[in-house]
Amino acid sequence: MTSFRNGSVAAAALWLTVGLTGVALGGEEKEEGDFLRYPLGETGNFVLSPIVGPMYTPEMEFGVALGGLLTFSTEPDNPNMPRSSLSTFFIYSTNSSMTISSFLDSFWLDDNLRVNVEFWFKDMPDNYWGVGYDNGLDVDDGPLTTEYDRTWYQLTPVAAFRTVGDLFLGAVFDLNHTSSDDEAPGMIDDPTFQEFGDDNTNVGAGIVLSYDTRDVTVNAWRGIYLNFMTTHYLEALGSDNDYDVIEAEYRQYLPLWREGTTLAWNISTRYTTGEVPWGEMSQVGSPFDLRGYTWGRFRDKTMMYGLLEYRHQFQNSVGELGRHGMVAWVGMGFIGEDYDDFSGNDLPNGGVGYRFELQERMNLRADLGIGRDDAGFYLSINEAF
């Protein structure tokens, strides 16, 4: 079984994006270094890189993707201040699927305060294979087994203050909602779906502790990132369910023989306890983990994966770093009720990708990932990790 990601964009979108955006927003030819970079305002502190292109996936049929990258400095007079970024995509297709995703990475108070916000909204046909590795592997998708209409949104702001050196301490808040309609008989008979029903709103809060020595957070060439986060969903906060989520992540970036060649690796895990609803169990297949698996096909209370990725930015004719690049990665993931349930539940992963530098050290990425009996194509902004 091979499927392509809901909300992903076919390869043609990447190339037509370049042509259509140049016609729509420029008219005149731009220098290569200025292409798809549009300063806003008198000072030019805000820089916009718009994206537009057609798309096709088997699930969403034909549609259009609109979005872009906006960067800015919260302290324009401070040359050492990292630039903040806001990326957004809106996709609508002929089968009435609609997705919106937006990500803010911002730096404040001389980089002593970092505020990140993640937002998702999906209203679309989807599939639910049930809970557990075996269901994800063995259940055939279709109108009698897995299909349903899904509405989902999630808003997750994180604020962290620098304490000592590169150590940050902060808080996370999460609001998510999942509702379903027109469920297949196989989904209606699923015990986890019967337990939690077709409508769940969950509200949680927790703490974040991170150590970060990366040179650029959205596209690091060197450094280490360690992150530990706990989120507690409580009825006292307005949540329909009481459960806890613990997430831990280790990333490292090693520069190789020249600037622009990087070896990066990532080990991540997500562990849940309590009354975890079917829509919020640990899953793989997002644009940021095991690219190549249908998002939600494999879900359970515990997940872990590792990725090793080579990143290469090409040089131009005069030996300077150009705006084109490529990546290749391999990985392995596991999913189960607990860590001792991982044996035999392996999820191999690999893929290749193209990069185009929209703005300095901020890329448009197109990734083709392959998993076990599955594949996916992704169009997004900034690196997967």
N, C-alpha and C positions, 0 to 999 in steps of 0.2 A: 504494500500500500504506500503510495507516494502522494503527499499533499503539500500545498504551499500556504504560507502563513496568512491568516486573516489580517488584513491591514498592511501586508507587505506590498511591494511595488515591483512590477516586472522590469527586466533589464532595460527595455526600451525607454522607460521613464527616466532613467539616469541620463541617457544621451539626449532625449528630447527636452529634458529640463534645461540643459545648457543652451540649446538653440532657442527655445520658446522664451526663456527668461531674458536672454539678451535682446530679442526683438521687442518684447513687451516693455522693458524697463530702460532701454538705452537708446536704440535707434542707431547711434553712431558706434563704430568699433571702439573697444576699450583695450588698453594695454593688458597683457596677460596678467600682470600683478594686480590689476584693478578689477578684473573680470569677476562678476558676481559679488562685488564689494561696494556698497552704496552708503557713504557717510550721510548722516542725518543731522540737521541743525547747523547752527553757525560754527560751532566748535568741532564738529565731526566726531564727538565722543561716542555717539551711538553709530554702529555700523551694521547694516542689514544685508543679509545674503538670502534672497528669496529662492524658493524651489517650487516648480510646477511641472506636472507631467502626467501622462495617461498611465493606467495600470490595469492589470488583469490577474485574477487568481480564480481557481475553480470554485472556491466558496463565495467570493464576492462578485464574480463576473467582471464586466468592464466598469471602469470608474476613473476618477481623477484624484490625484494627490496634490494638495496645496500645503505649503509650509515655508519654513525658513529658519535662519539663525540670526539672532540679534545679540550683539556684544556691546559692552559698555564698561567703563570704570566708575566705581563709586567715589573715587578720589582722583579726578583727572590730573591734578597737579603732582601726584605722587608717582614717579616713574617705576617704582618697585611694586606697585599694587597690581595683583593679578586682575585680568579682565574677567568680568562676570559674563555669563552667557545664558540666553533663553532660547530654547529650540522648541518648535511646535509643528505638528503635522495634523492635517484634516483630510480624511479620505471618505468619499461617498461613491457608491457603486450602483449598478443597474438593478441588483436584487435588494435594494434599500438598506444595505449595510452601511453603517456610519461609525467611524472611529475618530477619536481625538486624543492626542498625546502631547504633553508639554512638560519640559524639564528646565528648572532654573538652578543654576550653580552661581552663587553670588558671594562676594567678599566685602567685608565692611570693617571699619575701625582699624585701618592699617593692617588688615588681614588677621585681626584678633577675634573676629566674629565671622562665621560662615553660615549662610542660610541657604539650604537646598529645598526645593519643592518639586514633587513629582505628582502629575495629574494624568489620569486615564479616564476615558469614557468610551464604551462600546455598546452599540445597539445593533444586533446582527444575528443571523443564523449561526448556530454553533453545535458542538458535539460534546457529549459527556459519556466517557467510557466506564465510569465507576472509579472506585478507590483501589489502589494497589497495582503493582507491577504486572501481574498476570492479566488483569482486565485491560490495561493499556496495550498489552501485547496481543491478546487473543480475541477481544471483542471486535467484531466488524462494525464499522460505522454505517448508519443508514436510518431510514424513517421509522423502522421498527425497533431499533436498538439504542441509538445515541443522539439523534437529532432533537434540537429544541431551539427556541428563540431566547436569546440572552440579552439582558440589560445589566451593565456593570459600570460602576464608577469607583474611583479611588483617589483620595487626596491625602498626600503624606508630606507635611512640612517637617524639616529637621533644622534645629539651630544649635550650634556648638561654639563654645568659647575656648580660646587658647589658654591653657593653664601654665604649664612649664615646657619651654622649648617647643617641640612639635607635637605635644600631647593636647588633645581637645576633649572637652567634656560638655555634653549638652542633653537635649531632650528631643523626643520624637512624638508626634501625634499622628494618628491614622484614622481616617473615616473611609469605610468601604461599604458598598451595597451591591448585592447580586439578586436579581429576580429572573425567573424563567417562565416561559409560556409555551404552549403546544408541545409538551414533552412527549417523546417517543415512549411506547409501552415499556421498553427495557429500562428507561430512566425512571419511570414511575414506580417500577418494581424494585429499584435499587434501595437497599436498606439505609444507606447514609442519606440519600435524598428523602426518604420517608421520615427519617428522624428530624431533619432540619427544615424540610419544606421548600417551597418555591420562592420565598422572600426572606432575605436576611440583611440586616443592617448592623454593622459592627463598628464600635468606637473604642479605640485604645490609645494608651500613652505609655511612655517608657523613657529609658535613658540610653545615651550613645556615648561610647568611649572610643576614641580613635587616635592613632599615631600616624603622621603623614609627613614624609620627606620628599614627596614627588615634586619635580620641577614645574610641571604643568598638570593640574589635576585631571583635565579632560583628555589629555593625550601625552602621557608621561614618557620621557625617554630614559629617566633614571629615578631611583628612589624606591621607598617602601611605603605601603599603605596597609595598616592593620585596623580593623573595625569590629567592634562588638556592640550589639544592639539588642535590647529586650523591649518588647511591647506587650502590655497587659490589657486585654479587652475585658471590660467589666460592665455588668448591668447598671452599676452606679453611675457610669459615664454615659448611659443611654444605649449600650450595646445589647443586641438580642441574645448574645451568647457570651459565656465566660470562658476564655482560653488565653494561653500565653504563647508568644513567639520569641524564640531566641535565634539570633543570626550572628554568624562570625565569618570574617573574610580576611584573607591574607593575599596581597598582591605585591609583586616585585618587578622592577624594570631594570634591565641591564643593557647599557649601550655597547654595541659591538665595534666593528673595525672603523666605522666613520659615523659622523653625525647623521641621524636619520635612519640608522639601522638599529633595531631594538629587539631584544628577546624579552617577552613579558609572560608572566605566569600568574595564575589566580587559583586559589583553593577556597571554596565557599561552602557553607552549610546553613540549613534552616531546620530548626527543630521546634515542634509544636506539642503542647499538652492541653488537656481539658476538652471542652466542647467545641471542637474545631469544625465549622460548617464545611460542606462539600466545596463551596466556591473559594475558600481561603486556605485549603490545604497546601502543603509544599508542592510546587510544580516546577517543571523544566519546559524549555521551549520559547522563552522570551527572547527579545533581541539582545539580551545582556548575559545569557548563560550558555546553554547547550543549543546554539543556533543549528537548526536542522530537525528539531522535533516539533510536532504540532503542540502548541501551547495548551496545556491542560490534558493532553492525552495520558501522561503519566502523572499521577498525584497520590500523595499519601502524607502521613504526619511528619516524615523526616526525609530530607533530601541532602545530598552532598555531591559536589563535582569538582574536577580540576581541569584547567585549560593551560596549554602551552602554545604561545602565539609568536610568530616571527613577523615583524613589521619592517617594511622597506619603503623609504621615500626616495624616488628617483632623482638624479641630478640632471640639470639641463646641459646645453651644449658648451657652456663656459664653466662647468663644474660646480655650479651653485645648486642648492636644493630647489627642485621644481615643485609643482603643485599636484603631481600625480604620484600614486604609490600603490602598494599591494600588501596583502597579508596572507598568511597561511597558518592554520592552527590544527591541533589535535587535542582531544580531551576524552574524559571518561566521567560518567555520572552514576549515581546510585539513588534508589528511592525505596522506601519501606516504612513500616510502622515505627520502627526504631532502628538504631545503628546495627544491632545484632541481626536485623532482618535483611541486610544488604547482600548476603551471599547469594550469588546467582542472579541478582537483580541489576545487572550492569547495563549501562547505556553508553556505548561508544559514540564518539562524535569527531568530526573533522570538517574542514572546509577551506575555501579561499575567498578573498575579497579584493575589491578595488577601492582606492581612496582618491578623493579630489579635495584639495585644501581650499575650503571656502574662505577662511580667514586664517591668520597665522596660528598654526598648531591646532586648528579646529577643522575637522574633516567631514565631508559628506561620505558616507560609507555604504557600499553595496556588497552584501555577503551572501554567498551560496554555501549552506551548511547541509551536511548529510548525517543522518542518524541511523538507527536500526529500523530498516524498512520504512524510512521516512526521509523527507528533505524539505528545505525551506529557503526562500529568498527574502532578504531583508534590505530595506532602504531606510537609513537613519542618519542622525548627525552625532558626531563624536564617537569615540571608540566604545567597544562593548564593555571594556573594563580598563 
